[in-house]
Amino acid sequence: MIQTIKDQRYSKLGPSIVKALKSRSFDAYYFDTEAEALEKIVSLIPKEHQVSWGGSMTMTALGVQERLAKEGYNLLDRDKAQSPEERTEISRRALLCDTYLSGTNAISEDGQLVNIDGYGNRVAAMTFGPKQVIVAAGMNKIAKTLDDAIIRARNTAAPLNVQRFPHMKPPCNEHGTCHNCLSPDTICSFIVTTRFCRVVGRIKVILIGKDLGL
């Protein structure tokens, strides 16, 4: 029942978020289902493109990387690195790939993206480098205002994301809430707001009418 009500709200709100994103020169789409979103994402990636990604639970949940691997795309996958040094090198090479896949921590209703990053590789790629960036986001990432989006990124997304890394010891991993810390393990080194897509359509946002990602 609750999910049905959410679905109804999302289907009404989604198109208005798409309109707001397009007003800021993003390319944007809304889909009710994960299957529709997956097909659209794959259709946006030319077969000759080299593809890489940052840590995106939404892209993984949609099955994007698995689908691209099965279809023989040229993938730069840092998770296949044999050492920390190789992982870093793959992340650096990803900054010059053709298509970069990402999630987002929050989107304001007026169409601004907010992202928090520990090392900065994901937000760096979103800002400059890859020929195109495809962002997938569940409608649970929508926040009313830019301030609300920043609050969501810092107080919901970051404390949830760090739970995936039990070896890291920022305060939020112990207490579950943001302490505005300066821990060496902080995953909040960079907080980036993308308020306009300077190269028209370079960043493509795929909204899905479900709760996806953190």
N, CA, C and O of each residue as an XYZ file, in Angstrom:
856
protein
N       0.825     -1.209      0.000
C       0.000      0.000      0.000
C       0.859      1.257      0.000
O       0.636      2.177     -0.787
N       1.853      1.284      0.903
C       2.721      2.463      0.987
C       3.474      2.666     -0.312
O       3.573      3.789     -0.805
N       4.021      1.560     -0.884
C       4.768      1.694     -2.129
C       3.860      2.156     -3.260
O       4.293      2.923     -4.120
N       2.608      1.703     -3.276
C       1.665      2.146     -4.306
C       1.427      3.646     -4.216
O       1.388      4.338     -5.233
N       1.271      4.139     -3.010
C       1.081      5.577     -2.809
C       2.321      6.339     -3.264
O       2.216      7.377     -3.918
N       3.504      5.816     -2.911
C       4.754      6.445     -3.348
C       4.844      6.459     -4.868
O       5.221      7.468     -5.464
N       4.498      5.336     -5.493
C       4.550      5.257     -6.954
C       3.668      6.322     -7.587
O       4.054      6.952     -8.571
N       2.490      6.519     -7.025
C       1.573      7.524     -7.549
C       2.175      8.923     -7.424
O       2.107      9.727     -8.355
N       2.755      9.196     -6.276
C       3.377     10.518     -6.078
C       4.549     10.708     -7.024
O       4.687     11.756     -7.655
N       5.393      9.686     -7.119
C       6.575      9.791     -7.970
C       6.199     10.039     -9.431
O       6.850     10.830    -10.114
N       5.150      9.366     -9.911
C       4.752      9.532    -11.305
C       4.236     10.939    -11.581
O       4.284     11.413    -12.716
N       3.743     11.601    -10.542
C       3.284     12.984    -10.692
C       4.438     13.979    -10.560
O       4.493     14.972    -11.285
N       5.354     13.708     -9.635
C       6.464     14.625     -9.373
C       7.577     14.483    -10.401
O       8.205     15.475    -10.771
N       7.834     13.257    -10.870
C       8.965     13.006    -11.756
C       9.053     13.914    -12.962
O      10.112     14.494    -13.200
N       7.976     14.068    -13.744
C       8.059     14.920    -14.930
C       8.415     16.370    -14.623
O       9.058     17.032    -15.438
N       8.007     16.872    -13.460
C       8.366     18.255    -13.113
C       9.845     18.380    -12.792
O      10.451     19.417    -13.062
N      10.441     17.325    -12.214
C      11.885     17.339    -11.959
C      12.640     17.281    -13.287
O      13.653     17.960    -13.456
N      12.151     16.477    -14.222
C      12.755     16.426    -15.559
C      12.742     17.811    -16.197
O      13.744     18.246    -16.766
N      11.624     18.494    -16.102
C      11.516     19.843    -16.671
C      12.517     20.789    -16.026
O      13.145     21.593    -16.715
N      12.673     20.698    -14.695
C      13.626     21.562    -13.987
C      15.059     21.258    -14.413
O      15.857     22.175    -14.604
N      15.387     19.980    -14.561
C      16.729     19.596    -14.999
C      17.008     20.107    -16.410
O      18.095     20.618    -16.680
N      16.045     19.975    -17.303
C      16.236     20.441    -18.670
C      16.408     21.953    -18.736
O      17.100     22.459    -19.619
N      15.791     22.668    -17.819
C      15.959     24.128    -17.796
C      17.380     24.526    -17.445
O      17.792     25.661    -17.687
N      18.135     23.582    -16.869
C      19.540     23.815    -16.512
C      20.481     23.118    -17.494
O      21.662     22.934    -17.201
N      19.964     22.738    -18.641
C      20.726     22.147    -19.755
C      21.188     20.720    -19.522
O      22.038     20.218    -20.257
N      20.633     20.054    -18.499
C      20.815     18.613    -18.401
C      19.884     17.949    -19.418
O      18.844     18.503    -19.777
N      20.268     16.765    -19.874
C      19.332     15.893    -20.561
C      18.688     15.056    -19.464
O      19.388     14.582    -18.570
N      17.378     14.864    -19.509
C      16.724     14.198    -18.388
C      15.529     13.387    -18.864
O      14.860     13.732    -19.837
N      15.284     12.291    -18.142
C      14.203     11.371    -18.472
C      13.614     10.824    -17.175
O      14.306     10.721    -16.162
N      12.329     10.475    -17.218
C      11.681      9.835    -16.076
C      11.053      8.522    -16.533
O      10.405      8.461    -17.579
N      11.253      7.474    -15.737
C      10.652      6.171    -16.028
C      10.041      5.609    -14.748
O      10.588      5.781    -13.659
N       8.910      4.941    -14.892
C       8.245      4.350    -13.736
C       8.955      3.096    -13.240
O       8.883      2.777    -12.053
N       9.643      2.377    -14.136
C      10.219      1.090    -13.750
C      11.717      1.015    -14.007
O      12.274      1.753    -14.820
N      12.346      0.097    -13.286
C      13.775     -0.126    -13.441
C      14.104     -0.661    -14.836
O      15.124     -0.295    -15.421
N      13.238     -1.529    -15.367
C      13.503     -2.135    -16.676
C      13.531     -1.077    -17.769
O      14.382     -1.126    -18.657
N      12.607     -0.120    -17.714
C      12.590      0.959    -18.702
C      13.846      1.810    -18.594
O      14.435      2.195    -19.604
N      14.251      2.101    -17.361
C      15.443      2.919    -17.141
C      16.688      2.222    -17.681
O      17.534      2.855    -18.313
N      16.798      0.915    -17.432
C      17.954      0.154    -17.915
C      18.050      0.239    -19.435
O      19.126      0.495    -19.974
N      16.954      0.029    -20.115
C      16.978      0.072    -21.580
C      17.389      1.445    -22.085
O      18.135      1.552    -23.058
N      16.910      2.491    -21.434
C      17.267      3.844    -21.862
C      18.749      4.109    -21.653
O      19.412      4.665    -22.529
N      19.267      3.717    -20.506
C      20.687      3.953    -20.229
C      21.557      3.265    -21.272
O      22.476      3.880    -21.815
N      21.280      2.002    -21.556
C      22.081      1.265    -22.540
C      21.969      1.924    -23.915
O      22.950      1.988    -24.655
N      20.793      2.407    -24.251
C      20.602      3.031    -25.563
C      21.389      4.328    -25.720
O      21.664      4.758    -26.840
N      21.745      4.942    -24.615
C      22.484      6.214    -24.650
C      23.990      6.020    -24.821
O      24.717      6.994    -25.017
N      24.467      4.775    -24.750
C      25.906      4.510    -24.773
C      26.300      3.891    -26.110
O      25.951      2.741    -26.376
N      27.017      4.625    -26.955
C      27.493      4.028    -28.218
C      28.396      2.825    -27.951
O      29.160      2.819    -26.985
N      28.308      1.824    -28.794
C      29.052      0.577    -28.576
C      30.562      0.807    -28.575
O      31.298      0.054    -27.937
N      31.032      1.833    -29.279
C      32.469      2.089    -29.341
C      32.996      2.849    -28.120
O      34.204      3.051    -27.995
N      32.107      3.268    -27.226
C      32.531      4.034    -26.060
C      33.252      3.164    -25.033
O      32.894      2.008    -24.810
N      34.276      3.751    -24.416
C      34.864      3.160    -23.217
C      34.043      3.667    -22.029
O      33.760      4.861    -21.930
N      33.666      2.762    -21.134
C      32.735      3.081    -20.061
C      33.365      2.789    -18.702
O      34.016      1.763    -18.507
N      33.156      3.716    -17.769
C      33.579      3.476    -16.399
C      32.527      4.065    -15.462
O      31.511      4.593    -15.916
N      32.772      3.975    -14.157
C      31.765      4.417    -13.194
C      32.382      4.667    -11.837
O      33.474      4.193    -11.525
N      31.649      5.425    -11.040
C      31.972      5.574     -9.628
C      31.118      4.584     -8.848
O      30.405      3.767     -9.431
N      31.200      4.665     -7.532
C      30.393      3.759     -6.731
C      28.927      4.159     -6.789
O      28.541      5.167     -6.196
N      28.112      3.396     -7.487
C      26.689      3.697     -7.603
C      25.881      2.443     -7.341
O      25.852      1.533     -8.169
N      25.224      2.393     -6.194
C      24.368      1.263     -5.876
C      23.158      1.226     -6.809
O      22.618      0.157     -7.091
N      22.737      2.394     -7.283
C      21.585      2.443     -8.179
C      21.908      1.809     -9.526
O      21.125      1.010    -10.040
N      23.062      2.160    -10.102
C      23.463      1.547    -11.369
C      23.607      0.040    -11.220
O      23.213     -0.718    -12.106
N      24.166     -0.388    -10.109
C      24.334     -1.820     -9.868
C      22.979     -2.505     -9.720
O      22.760     -3.588    -10.263
N      22.071     -1.867     -8.981
C      20.739     -2.443     -8.790
C      19.983     -2.560    -10.110
O      19.212     -3.498    -10.307
N      20.203     -1.611    -11.008
C      19.561     -1.661    -12.317
C      20.168     -2.738    -13.214
O      19.550     -3.159    -14.191
N      21.388     -3.184    -12.876
C      22.065     -4.189    -13.687
C      22.787     -3.616    -14.888
O      23.018     -4.322    -15.869
N      23.149     -2.330    -14.822
C      23.761     -1.673    -15.980
C      25.128     -2.259    -16.308
O      25.375     -2.645    -17.451
N      26.022     -2.331    -15.316
C      27.362     -2.834    -15.586
C      27.327     -4.280    -16.080
O      28.062     -4.646    -16.997
N      26.473     -5.095    -15.470
C      26.353     -6.497    -15.890
C      25.872     -6.588    -17.338
O      26.374     -7.398    -18.117
N      24.913     -5.764    -17.685
C      24.385     -5.762    -19.055
C      25.457     -5.328    -20.053
O      25.598     -5.936    -21.114
N      26.203     -4.290    -19.724
C      27.248     -3.810    -20.630
C      28.342     -4.859    -20.813
O      28.846     -5.050    -21.920
N      28.705     -5.534    -19.728
C      29.727     -6.588    -19.826
C      29.251     -7.704    -20.748
O      30.020     -8.193    -21.575
N      27.996     -8.108    -20.614
C      27.456     -9.181    -21.449
C      27.425     -8.781    -22.919
O      27.566     -9.629    -23.801
N      27.240     -7.488    -23.181
C      27.149     -7.017    -24.562
C      28.503     -6.617    -25.142
O      28.579     -6.109    -26.260
N      29.578     -6.848    -24.373
C      30.918     -6.666    -24.911
C      31.443     -5.253    -24.952
O      32.326     -4.944    -25.752
N      30.913     -4.380    -24.098
C      31.433     -3.012    -24.045
C      32.845     -2.996    -23.447
O      33.229     -3.893    -22.697
N      33.594     -1.970    -23.793
C      34.938     -1.765    -23.246
C      34.791     -1.087    -21.889
O      34.497      0.106    -21.813
N      34.996     -1.851    -20.818
C      34.745     -1.350    -19.469
C      36.047     -1.136    -18.698
O      36.964     -1.955    -18.746
N      36.097     -0.020    -17.995
C      37.178      0.251    -17.047
C      36.613      0.001    -15.648
O      35.897      0.844    -15.107
N      36.932     -1.145    -15.066
C      36.325     -1.563    -13.806
C      37.387     -1.597    -12.715
O      38.230     -2.494    -12.682
N      37.338     -0.617    -11.828
C      38.353     -0.541    -10.776
C      38.255     -1.702     -9.794
O      39.230     -2.013     -9.110
N      37.090     -2.349     -9.712
C      36.929     -3.468     -8.792
C      37.706     -4.705     -9.232
O      37.838     -5.661     -8.467
N      38.218     -4.692    -10.451
C      39.041     -5.799    -10.931
C      40.532     -5.555    -10.717
O      41.365     -6.362    -11.130
N      40.861     -4.449    -10.077
C      42.268     -4.127     -9.811
C      42.876     -5.156     -8.863
O      42.193     -5.692     -7.990
N      44.161     -5.421     -9.045
C      44.878     -6.395     -8.229
C      45.601     -5.761     -7.047
O      46.163     -6.466     -6.209
N      45.588     -4.435     -6.979
C      46.266     -3.737     -5.886
C      45.629     -2.361     -5.708
O      44.955     -1.872     -6.614
N      45.834     -1.731     -4.547
C      45.326     -0.374     -4.354
C      45.881      0.610     -5.384
O      45.188      1.528     -5.823
N      47.136      0.402     -5.758
C      47.758      1.288     -6.737
C      47.083      1.148     -8.103
O      46.846      2.145     -8.785
N      46.776     -0.078     -8.496
C      46.099     -0.297     -9.770
C      44.682      0.274     -9.725
O      44.200      0.820    -10.717
N      44.029      0.152     -8.598
C      42.676      0.693     -8.443
C      42.686      2.213     -8.633
O      41.816      2.773     -9.300
N      43.680      2.864     -8.039
C      43.803      4.314     -8.192
C      44.074      4.685     -9.639
O      43.520      5.659    -10.149
N      44.918      3.917    -10.296
C      45.245      4.206    -11.692
C      44.017      4.041    -12.588
O      43.809      4.844    -13.498
N      43.212      3.027    -12.347
C      41.989      2.851    -13.128
C      41.031      4.008    -12.885
O      40.384      4.489    -13.816
N      40.940      4.455    -11.641
C      40.085      5.603    -11.326
C      40.558      6.858    -12.052
O      39.744      7.674    -12.485
N      41.871      7.009    -12.184
C      42.408      8.162    -12.905
C      42.098      8.058    -14.397
O      41.718      9.044    -15.028
N      42.259      6.878    -14.947
C      41.967      6.677    -16.375
C      40.495      6.905    -16.671
O      40.135      7.340    -17.765
N      39.643      6.610    -15.689
C      38.201      6.781    -15.884
C      37.819      8.235    -16.128
O      36.762      8.508    -16.696
N      38.657      9.158    -15.712
C      38.363     10.573    -15.896
C      38.408     10.977    -17.363
O      37.942     12.059    -17.722
N      38.964     10.117    -18.215
C      39.011     10.401    -19.652
C      38.261      9.344    -20.462
O      38.504      9.193    -21.659
N      37.352      8.612    -19.815
C      36.562      7.638    -20.565
C      35.493      8.379    -21.385
O      35.320      9.590    -21.250
N      34.791      7.639    -22.221
C      33.758      8.246    -23.057
C      32.443      8.427    -22.309
O      31.813      9.482    -22.388
N      32.035      7.388    -21.581
C      30.792      7.447    -20.809
C      31.087      7.088    -19.367
O      31.683      6.048    -19.087
N      30.671      7.946    -18.455
C      30.860      7.711    -17.025
C      29.498      7.530    -16.383
O      28.600      8.352    -16.571
N      29.344      6.449    -15.623
C      28.090      6.137    -14.958
C      28.164      6.527    -13.489
O      29.182      6.317    -12.831
N      27.077      7.097    -12.984
C      27.094      7.547    -11.596
C      25.689      7.572    -11.024
O      24.702      7.618    -11.758
N      25.617      7.541     -9.713
C      24.393      7.884     -9.020
C      24.508      9.328     -8.565
O      25.387     10.060     -9.019
N      23.635      9.730     -7.684
C      23.728     11.055     -7.073
C      23.180     10.965     -5.660
O      22.318     10.133     -5.376
N      23.672     11.811     -4.778
C      23.225     11.776     -3.387
C      21.911     12.506     -3.168
O      21.145     12.161     -2.268
N      21.650     13.517     -3.993
C      20.398     14.264     -3.854
C      20.178     15.135     -5.081
O      21.123     15.533     -5.762
N      18.895     15.423     -5.348
C      18.509     16.347     -6.410
C      17.430     17.262     -5.849
O      16.424     16.788     -5.322
N      17.632     18.557     -5.960
C      16.610     19.497     -5.504
C      15.473     19.559     -6.520
O      15.665     19.232     -7.691
N      14.317     19.969     -6.083
C      13.170     20.032     -6.980
C      13.362     21.045     -8.102
O      12.677     20.979     -9.123
N      14.294     21.983     -7.919
C      14.573     22.929     -9.005
C      15.714     22.464     -9.911
O      16.206     23.230    -10.739
N      16.136     21.188     -9.747
C      17.030     20.582    -10.722
C      18.513     20.687    -10.469
O      19.288     20.664    -11.425
N      18.949     20.802     -9.223
C      20.374     20.853     -8.903
C      20.808     19.529     -8.263
O      20.110     18.973     -7.415
N      21.978     19.039     -8.693
C      22.521     17.802     -8.156
C      23.474     18.113     -7.007
O      24.243     19.071     -7.075
N      23.421     17.309     -5.964
C      24.353     17.446     -4.841
C      25.031     16.107     -4.618
O      24.369     15.076     -4.502
N      26.364     16.129     -4.559
C      27.131     14.892     -4.371
C      28.262     15.087     -3.378
O      28.954     16.105     -3.380
N      28.429     14.089     -2.537
C      29.513     14.050     -1.555
C      30.469     12.930     -1.938
O      30.042     11.850     -2.346
N      31.763     13.195     -1.804
C      32.769     12.218     -2.228
C      33.930     12.219     -1.242
O      34.283     13.247     -0.664
N      34.508     11.042     -1.070
C      35.661     10.917     -0.190
C      36.956     11.281     -0.876
O      37.682     12.158     -0.408
N      37.261     10.610     -1.995
C      38.490     10.873     -2.733
C      38.293     11.878     -3.856
O      39.262     12.477     -4.321
N      37.073     12.072     -4.294
C      36.793     13.085     -5.312
C      36.730     12.575     -6.725
O      36.431     13.347     -7.637
N      37.005     11.280     -6.949
C      37.040     10.776     -8.326
C      35.669     10.856     -8.995
O      35.580     11.170    -10.182
N      34.605     10.578     -8.249
C      33.267     10.581     -8.845
C      32.832     11.994     -9.203
O      32.347     12.239    -10.308
N      33.004     12.927     -8.264
C      32.570     14.296     -8.559
C      33.473     14.950     -9.595
O      33.029     15.816    -10.349
N      34.739     14.540     -9.638
C      35.650     15.074    -10.659
C      35.173     14.668    -12.046
O      35.146     15.490    -12.962
N      34.797     13.400    -12.200
C      34.324     12.923    -13.504
C      33.024     13.585    -13.901
O      32.812     13.882    -15.077
N      32.153     13.820    -12.943
C      30.899     14.492    -13.250
C      31.144     15.920    -13.712
O      30.429     16.436    -14.572
N      32.157     16.553    -13.136
C      32.424     17.959    -13.436
C      33.105     18.152    -14.785
O      32.746     19.059    -15.535
N      34.091     17.303    -15.102
C      34.865     17.504    -16.330
C      35.617     16.226    -16.669
O      36.048     15.490    -15.781
N      35.769     15.968    -17.968
C      36.581     14.831    -18.411
C      35.847     13.925    -19.364
O      36.012     14.062    -20.576
N      35.028     12.988    -18.862
C      34.314     12.072    -19.759
C      33.418     12.826    -20.749
O      32.911     13.908    -20.453
N      33.238     12.230    -21.924
C      32.419     12.878    -22.942
C      30.973     13.026    -22.485
O      30.328     14.040    -22.756
N      30.471     12.017    -21.795
C      29.129     12.135    -21.245
C      29.074     11.442    -19.893
O      29.816     10.496    -19.624
N      28.179     11.935    -19.053
C      27.944     11.350    -17.733
C      26.471     10.977    -17.658
O      25.599     11.798    -17.942
N      26.200      9.733    -17.274
C      24.826      9.282    -17.101
C      24.584      9.052    -15.616
O      25.249      8.228    -14.988
N      23.636      9.779    -15.067
C      23.310      9.709    -13.648
C      21.967      8.997    -13.497
O      20.977      9.406    -14.103
N      21.928      7.943    -12.697
C      20.682      7.247    -12.404
C      20.291      7.529    -10.960
O      21.127      7.465    -10.059
N      19.016      7.841    -10.747
C      18.579      8.190     -9.396
C      17.147      7.754     -9.153
O      16.259      8.016     -9.965
N      16.928      7.085     -8.024
C      15.573      6.815     -7.576
C      14.943      8.105     -7.085
O      15.646      9.051     -6.731
N      13.627      8.142     -7.063
C      12.934      9.363     -6.649
C      13.075      9.652     -5.160
O      12.728     10.743     -4.709
N      13.581      8.688     -4.389
C      13.894      8.956     -2.988
C      15.028      9.956     -2.828
O      15.253     10.458     -1.727
N      15.750     10.257     -3.913
C      16.848     11.229     -3.847
C      16.356     12.680     -3.989
O      17.147     13.612     -3.846
N      15.068     12.876     -4.268
C      14.557     14.219     -4.489
C      14.359     14.938     -3.161
O      13.789     14.384     -2.222
N      14.838     16.183     -3.094
C      14.662     17.037     -1.919
C      14.024     18.351     -2.362
O      14.179     18.763     -3.511
N      13.321     18.993     -1.469
C      12.543     20.178     -1.835
C      13.418     21.306     -2.366
O      13.180     21.815     -3.461
N      14.421     21.696     -1.601
C      15.278     22.823     -1.961
C      16.732     22.386     -2.035
O      17.069     21.258     -1.675
N      17.592     23.286     -2.503
C      19.023     22.980     -2.525
C      19.531     22.732     -1.109
O      20.297     21.794     -0.887
N      19.120     23.547     -0.158
C      19.533     23.330      1.232
C      19.090     21.956      1.721
O      19.843     21.266      2.408
N      17.878     21.562      1.369
C      17.388     20.239      1.761
C      18.202     19.128      1.101
O      18.445     18.084      1.707
N      18.622     19.359     -0.146
C      19.427     18.367     -0.853
C      20.786     18.187     -0.181
O      21.277     17.066     -0.050
N      21.388     19.291      0.244
C      22.667     19.215      0.952
C      22.492     18.484      2.282
O      23.320     17.657      2.662
N      21.410     18.798      2.978
C      21.129     18.118      4.249
C      20.949     16.622      4.015
O      21.452     15.804      4.785
N      20.232     16.265      2.953
C      20.045     14.841      2.657
C      21.382     14.166      2.370
O      21.652     13.074      2.871
N      22.213     14.812      1.568
C      23.503     14.231      1.211
C      24.375     14.013      2.441
O      25.032     12.980      2.569
N      24.377     14.982      3.335
C      25.274     14.897      4.489
C      24.717     14.033      5.605
O      25.466     13.306      6.258
N      23.405     14.104      5.832
C      22.824     13.481      7.018
C      22.112     12.162      6.755
O      21.808     11.423      7.691
N      21.846     11.865      5.494
C      21.226     10.586      5.155
C      22.169      9.742      4.295
O      22.534      8.631      4.678
N      22.561     10.272      3.133
C      23.349      9.482      2.189
C      24.725      9.110      2.751
O      25.122      7.946      2.693
N      25.446     10.083      3.291
C      26.807      9.802      3.759
C      26.840      8.811      4.922
O      27.593      7.839      4.853
N      26.056      9.013      5.992
C      26.088      8.030      7.090
C      25.627      6.634      6.666
O      26.074      5.639      7.236
N      24.733      6.552      5.668
C      24.328      5.246      5.162
C      25.432      4.620      4.322
O      25.741      3.438      4.474
N      26.023      5.409      3.439
C      27.057      4.880      2.552
C      28.258      4.329      3.312
O      28.813      3.295      2.938
N      28.656      5.013      4.370
C      29.865      4.592      5.076
C      29.654      3.262      5.809
O      30.625      2.593      6.161
N      28.401      2.878      6.040
C      28.140      1.595      6.680
C      28.617      0.426      5.823
O      28.807     -0.681      6.326
N      28.808      0.672      4.535
C      29.286     -0.394      3.643
C      30.769     -0.687      3.846
O      31.293     -1.667      3.318
N      31.443      0.172      4.617
C      32.897      0.049      4.793
C      33.220     -0.026      6.288
O      33.650      0.970      6.870
N      33.021     -1.180      6.914
C      33.202     -1.291      8.367
C      34.619     -1.030      8.837
O      34.838     -0.739     10.012
N      35.597     -1.132      7.922
C      36.983     -0.872      8.318
C      37.260      0.620      8.483
O      38.272      0.998      9.073
N      36.378      1.465      7.970
C      36.566      2.905      8.087
C      35.967      3.391      9.408
O      34.956      2.866      9.875
N      36.608      4.403     10.000
C      36.249      4.778     11.362
C      35.856      6.250     11.550
O      36.215      6.837     12.571
N      35.137      6.863     10.615
C      34.618      8.187     10.932
C      33.497      8.049     11.964
O      32.911      6.972     12.077
N      33.185      9.091     12.710
C      32.157      8.982     13.758
C      30.813      8.485     13.262
O      30.107      7.787     13.989
N      30.446      8.837     12.026
C      29.132      8.423     11.520
C      29.024      6.911     11.350
O      27.921      6.365     11.343
N      30.165      6.230     11.213
C      30.122      4.776     11.095
C      29.821      4.123     12.435
O      29.329      2.996     12.491
N      30.118      4.836     13.505
C      29.826      4.307     14.845
C      28.459      4.748     15.336
O      27.734      3.969     15.954
N      28.106      6.013     15.058
C      26.892      6.581     15.643
C      25.738      6.708     14.656
O      24.598      6.918     15.070
N      26.011      6.584     13.358
C      24.943      6.635     12.375
C      24.459      8.008     12.005
O      23.460      8.147     11.300
N      25.158      9.037     12.473
C      24.756     10.403     12.150
C      25.985     11.254     11.884
O      27.068     10.961     12.390
N      25.822     12.306     11.091
C      26.952     13.168     10.736
C      27.444     13.968     11.937
O      26.652     14.541     12.685
N      28.771     13.996     12.110
C      29.402     14.785     13.169
C      30.209     15.951     12.591
O      30.960     16.608     13.311
N      30.051     16.202     11.287
C      30.846     17.239     10.633
C      32.325     17.044     10.967
O      33.020     17.988     11.343
N      32.791     15.804     10.823
C      34.095     15.403     11.351
C      35.241     15.799     10.424
O      35.042     16.160      9.264
N      36.435     15.717     10.976
C      37.683     15.861     10.227
C      38.485     14.563     10.334
O      39.716     14.586     10.347
N      37.791     13.453     10.408
C      38.444     12.155     10.501
C      39.239     11.852      9.225
O      38.811     12.225      8.133
N      40.384     11.184      9.349
C      41.116     10.763      8.150
C      40.287      9.861      7.246
O      40.574      9.742      6.055
N      39.256      9.222      7.807
C      38.404      8.318      7.038
C      37.127      8.984      6.539
O      36.239      8.303      6.026
N      37.021     10.280      6.678
C      35.785     10.938      6.245
C      35.486     10.642      4.775
O      36.397     10.601      3.947
N      34.212     10.436      4.455
C      33.823     10.302      3.053
C      33.190     11.600      2.548
O      32.593     11.637      1.473
N      33.331     12.652      3.335
C      32.746     13.956      2.990
C      33.836     14.992      2.695
O      33.748     16.137      3.138
N      34.860     14.582      1.944
C      35.941     15.510      1.601
C      35.467     16.592      0.639
O      35.869     17.751      0.738
N      34.602     16.192     -0.295
C      34.137     17.100     -1.337
C      32.617     17.107     -1.363
O      31.989     16.050     -1.423
N      32.032     18.279     -1.318
C      30.592     18.440     -1.456
C      30.369     19.343     -2.663
O      30.679     20.534     -2.622
N      29.831     18.770     -3.740
C      29.753     19.471     -5.019
C      28.288     19.652     -5.437
O      27.510     18.698     -5.469
N      27.946     20.876     -5.749
C      26.629     21.180     -6.307
C      26.782     21.422     -7.804
O      27.578     22.258     -8.231
N      26.018     20.688     -8.588
C      26.017     20.889    -10.035
C      24.706     21.590    -10.376
O      23.652     20.958    -10.446
N      24.781     22.889    -10.585
C      23.573     23.694    -10.771
C      23.251     23.959    -12.231
O      22.165     24.440    -12.554
N      24.217     23.638    -13.137
C      24.014     23.885    -14.561
C      24.937     22.969    -15.349
O      26.082     22.749    -14.955
N      24.444     22.437    -16.456
C      25.261     21.587    -17.322
C      25.847     22.461    -18.419
O      25.175     22.766    -19.404
N      27.106     22.865    -18.245
C      27.718     23.878    -19.115
C      27.803     23.418    -20.567
O      27.599     24.212    -21.485
N      28.108     22.120    -20.778
C      28.031     21.535    -22.114
C      26.648     20.904    -22.227
O      26.362     19.893    -21.587
N      25.806     21.503    -23.036
C      24.395     21.123    -23.070
C      24.233     19.616    -23.300
O      24.743     19.067    -24.277
N      23.513     18.958    -22.383
C      23.211     17.541    -22.523
C      24.329     16.591    -22.156
O      24.140     15.376    -22.223
N      25.500     17.105    -21.767
C      26.600     16.192    -21.408
C      26.211     15.306    -20.233
O      26.507     14.111    -20.233
N      25.555     15.876    -19.243
C      25.081     15.094    -18.099
C      23.636     14.707    -18.356
O      22.772     15.561    -18.555
N      23.391     13.409    -18.350
C      22.064     12.867    -18.609
C      21.542     12.238    -17.316
O      22.187     11.356    -16.749
N      20.401     12.680    -16.862
C      19.843     12.209    -15.600
C      18.646     11.313    -15.876
O      17.686     11.720    -16.531
N      18.716     10.091    -15.369
C      17.647      9.116    -15.516
C      16.963      8.972    -14.159
O      17.543      8.411    -13.229
N      15.749      9.469    -14.041
C      14.981      9.338    -12.811
C      14.090      8.109    -12.898
O      13.460      7.853    -13.924
N      14.047      7.350    -11.801
C      13.225      6.141    -11.751
C      12.245      6.268    -10.588
O      12.634      6.634     -9.479
N      10.986      5.967    -10.844
C       9.947      6.131     -9.851
C       9.929      5.069     -8.771
O       8.877      4.511     -8.459
N      11.081      4.791     -8.203
C      11.240      3.804     -7.125
C      12.232      4.353     -6.113
O      12.916      5.344     -6.369
N      12.301      3.704     -4.969
C      13.337      4.007     -3.981
C      14.564      3.172     -4.332
O      14.546      1.949     -4.195
N      15.618      3.823     -4.780
C      16.834      3.128     -5.189
C      18.054      3.827     -4.598
O      18.076      5.052     -4.482
N      19.052      3.063     -4.233
C      20.267      3.656     -3.685
C      20.026      4.190     -2.277
O      18.962      3.999     -1.688
N      21.050      4.866     -1.759
C      20.998      5.357     -0.378
C      20.810      6.873     -0.307
O      20.746      7.436      0.785
